[in-house]
Amino acid sequence: MMDRLINMVMRQVVSRVVGKGIDFGAEQMARRTGGGGEQAELSGEQRAQVRNTKRNARQAMRLARRIGRF
């Protein structure tokens, strides 16, 4: 019983951490410029692309979990 509770809590924590990592990584990829290390502000179109990238990554994670159950 205790192991189920621990697994439930750990799953929620890991899910949140992975979600934050996806958000951060997508933002950083979108902000990259040439090679100088400077970061630019995102335009409206770039923000939409970041949202799409995040959505696609989350959908891929869900699909992988569903496939892994079988």
Number of C-alpha atoms within 10 A of each C-alpha: 5 7 8 9 10 10 11 11 12 12 12 11 12 11 12 12 12 14 15 12 12 17 17 12 14 19 19 14 11 18 18 15 12 7 7 7 9 9 14 11 10 14 11 9 9 14 16 12 15 21 15 13 17 19 14 12 16 15 12 12 13 12 11 11 11 10 9 8 6 5
